[in-house]
Amino acid sequence: MQRAVVLTIANQKGGVGKTTTAVSVGAALARAGKRVLLLDLDPHANASIHLRLYPEETPYTTYDVFMAQIPESPALWQQVRIVHESAGFDVVPGSVRLAELEIDLRERPGKGAVLRTALEAVRQEYDYIVLDCPPHVGILLVNALVAADWLIIPIQTDFLALHGLKLLFDTIGVLNKILPAPVRYRVLPTLYDKRAGACSRVLELLSRKMGHSMFATTIGMDTRFREASAHGRVIYEIAPNSRGAKQYEALAQEIMAL
């Protein structure tokens, strides 16, 4: 039986479009007929709030997945999952308590693989599992990278954003020394403004450096993403024919071809 492909959306720099990518590509894959589960691993719970799932109103969150005595228990997943009908996929909301995991898991054996173990209970129920990550190195990012089948790295087409890419590659290099197989990744250029020469230069540089490790799709600037977030919707609910919506549809097609 087919097992879900785990897509980890991560970059150690904030403001590069991680949450927009996680939510939008999840919705695009769902629109393509795929069964999708999104986990919000960020203590700020931006993906959850984007989908109008407020941490203070949700009794179970991704924190419970990490703290469960038997994280791979099907009963646990029945509790923590929320069916988000309008977005088209299932969600496990984030929680501010995720910030406590560095201490809570300090003495736990195999603490870097807790999430990978937990996901085994649901991997046959989905085609894709999307992990929205916080922008800093820690137990959450390590768990997300260890669980990943593919790491998707959104990177703003800005020279300052290139530093965050280097930091993430340093982390991947450390993990690759202990993982049975190297972390596979693709870079996704985001927030591209074709009117800005600097953006074009960064995009050209990324293409030259990354080669086949970069998606062909580039995500441009589109105010409709901001509007969708303000309304607690995915972009396909408010502007399905917008440029940004079409770009994430193209990205979903690339992901399905990996």
Order of alpha helices (4+ residues) and beta strands (2+ residues): beta-alpha-beta-alpha-alpha-alpha-beta-beta-alpha-alpha-beta-alpha-beta-alpha-beta-alpha-alpha-alpha-alpha
